[in-house]
Amino acid sequence: MPGRLEGKVAIVTGGGGGFGKGIAQKFVEEGAKVIIADFVEEVGKKSAEELGCEFHRTDVSKREDWESIKKFVDEKFGRLDVVINNAGTTYRNKPTNDVTDEDFDKVFAVNVKAIYYSANVLVPYIQDKKNQASFVTIASTAGIRPRPGLTWYNASKAAVINASRTMGVEYAKDKIRFNTVCPVVGLGTGLSDFFLGKPENEKTFLATVPMGRGCTPKDVANTCAFLASDEAEFLTGVDIPVDGGRCV
Ligand SMILES: NC(=O)c1ccc[n+]([C@@H]2O[C@H](COP(=O)([O-])OP(=O)(O)OC[C@H]3O[C@@H](n4cnc5c(N)ncnc54)[C@H](O)[C@@H]3O)[C@@H](O)[C@H]2O)c1
C-alpha cells in the first residue's frame, strides 16, 4: 500500500534533531521526499543520511537561505508540496524584566520572521506550479495558554498561530493550506529544559497535563503527517494542540 505522503516533496526545518527529526522520519516512512533544512550541518547531514533523505544547510532566519533551498528543491524535484516550519528557539524561562534585546530579537527572528520568509519566498513558487500544498508550523501550547517566564516566546508562537490562520484564509483559493501544531512541553528534546527552567520543575509541570506525560516527536510527527496528507484537504487555519488535554 502506498504511504500517505507518497510522492510529496517536503521541507522540514530544524530536522536535524528533536521534533523535526521525528517529523522527517515519519514523512520518509510515509513515502515523502524529504529535505532537512537545518543550520547545524553536522547534525542535519547525519540525520539525513540515517533517514535516507536530503539535507540543505539553511538558517531559517535568513532570506538568502530560503532562496537557496527553493533553488535546490526546484533543481532536484521541480515541485514542492509541504513545508514544515519546525525550527524554533527560546531563552531560558526567567522573569520578563530580565529578558534582553538579544533574547527578544533571536526569538522573533527564528520563530516569526522565518515563517514570513517561508511564505514570502515559497508561496509564489508554489502558485506558479499550480499544485496544492500544505504549510504546517510547529507553534506551541505557549501560544494558546501562556505560562509566566516565557512572555516573548509565548508571544512569538501566538503571532505565528495568527499569521497561519490569516494565510489559511488568504491562500484558500490556491489550495495552499496553513495550519499549526501546538505541542505541550516535550521531554528530552533540545528546548525542553529551557521551557521548564529547572529540571526539578518537570514533575510539577507534568502533573498539569491530564494525560500525565510530555509530548514526544512521534506525537508531533503523526499530527504533521495527517495535516500534510490529502486526508486533511479541507483543513486550513486550524491549530491542533498535541498536549494530552493540557489546554482544555
Ligand atoms: N521541546 C518542547 O518542549 C517544545 C514544546 C512546544 C513547541 N516546541 C517547538 O517545537 C520546535 C522544535 O523544538 P525542539 O525542542 O525539537 O528543538 P531542538 O532544539 O531539539 O531542535 C531544533 C532544531 O532546529 C535547528 N535550528 C534552530 N535554529 C535554527 C535556524 N535558525 N535555522 C535552521 N535550523 C535551526 C537546530 O539545529 C535543531 O536541529 C520549536 O519550534 C519549538 O518552539 C517545542
PDBQT file of the ligand as one rigid body, heavy atoms in Angstrom, charges set to zero:
ROOT
HETATM    1  N1  LIG A 301      10.566  20.913  23.068  1.00  0.00    +0.000 N 
HETATM    2  C1  LIG A 301       9.441  21.392  23.546  1.00  0.00    +0.000 C 
HETATM    3  O1  LIG A 301       9.127  21.225  24.722  1.00  0.00    +0.000 OA
HETATM    4  C2  LIG A 301       8.513  22.144  22.623  1.00  0.00    +0.000 A 
HETATM    5  C3  LIG A 301       7.182  22.360  23.028  1.00  0.00    +0.000 A 
HETATM    6  C4  LIG A 301       6.345  23.077  22.185  1.00  0.00    +0.000 A 
HETATM    7  C5  LIG A 301       6.807  23.546  20.962  1.00  0.00    +0.000 A 
HETATM    8  N2  LIG A 301       8.094  23.321  20.615  1.00  0.00    +0.000 N 
HETATM    9  C6  LIG A 301       8.558  23.815  19.307  1.00  0.00    +0.000 C 
HETATM   10  O2  LIG A 301       8.956  22.711  18.543  1.00  0.00    +0.000 OA
HETATM   11  C7  LIG A 301      10.018  23.074  17.678  1.00  0.00    +0.000 C 
HETATM   12  C8  LIG A 301      11.186  22.122  17.840  1.00  0.00    +0.000 C 
HETATM   13  O3  LIG A 301      11.616  22.107  19.195  1.00  0.00    +0.000 OA
HETATM   14  P1  LIG A 301      12.682  21.013  19.720  1.00  0.00    +0.000 P 
HETATM   15  O4  LIG A 301      12.594  21.006  21.209  1.00  0.00    +0.000 OA
HETATM   16  O5  LIG A 301      12.543  19.762  18.954  1.00  0.00    +0.000 OA
HETATM   17  O6  LIG A 301      14.041  21.757  19.341  1.00  0.00    +0.000 OA
HETATM   18  P2  LIG A 301      15.527  21.154  19.195  1.00  0.00    +0.000 P 
HETATM   19  O7  LIG A 301      16.413  22.236  19.741  1.00  0.00    +0.000 OA
HETATM   20  O8  LIG A 301      15.631  19.781  19.766  1.00  0.00    +0.000 OA
HETATM   21  O9  LIG A 301      15.699  21.048  17.629  1.00  0.00    +0.000 OA
HETATM   22  C9  LIG A 301      15.596  22.196  16.866  1.00  0.00    +0.000 C 
HETATM   23  C10 LIG A 301      16.370  22.014  15.567  1.00  0.00    +0.000 C 
HETATM   24  O10 LIG A 301      16.246  23.250  14.879  1.00  0.00    +0.000 OA
HETATM   25  C11 LIG A 301      17.511  23.662  14.430  1.00  0.00    +0.000 C 
HETATM   26  N3  LIG A 301      17.524  25.123  14.362  1.00  0.00    +0.000 N 
HETATM   27  C12 LIG A 301      17.497  26.023  15.377  1.00  0.00    +0.000 A 
HETATM   28  N4  LIG A 301      17.579  27.267  14.895  1.00  0.00    +0.000 NA
HETATM   29  C13 LIG A 301      17.644  27.164  13.535  1.00  0.00    +0.000 A 
HETATM   30  C14 LIG A 301      17.757  28.096  12.474  1.00  0.00    +0.000 A 
HETATM   31  N5  LIG A 301      17.859  29.402  12.704  1.00  0.00    +0.000 N 
HETATM   32  N6  LIG A 301      17.782  27.619  11.202  1.00  0.00    +0.000 NA
HETATM   33  C15 LIG A 301      17.709  26.298  10.952  1.00  0.00    +0.000 A 
HETATM   34  N7  LIG A 301      17.643  25.364  11.914  1.00  0.00    +0.000 NA
HETATM   35  C16 LIG A 301      17.605  25.794  13.197  1.00  0.00    +0.000 A 
HETATM   36  C17 LIG A 301      18.511  23.108  15.452  1.00  0.00    +0.000 C 
HETATM   37  O11 LIG A 301      19.805  22.960  14.876  1.00  0.00    +0.000 OA
HETATM   38  C18 LIG A 301      17.868  21.757  15.783  1.00  0.00    +0.000 C 
HETATM   39  O12 LIG A 301      18.308  20.710  14.918  1.00  0.00    +0.000 OA
HETATM   40  C19 LIG A 301      10.338  24.540  18.001  1.00  0.00    +0.000 C 
HETATM   41  O13 LIG A 301       9.675  25.385  17.092  1.00  0.00    +0.000 OA
HETATM   42  C20 LIG A 301       9.771  24.714  19.395  1.00  0.00    +0.000 C 
HETATM   43  O14 LIG A 301       9.446  26.056  19.681  1.00  0.00    +0.000 OA
HETATM   44  C21 LIG A 301       8.948  22.620  21.401  1.00  0.00    +0.000 A 
ENDROOT
TORSDOF 0
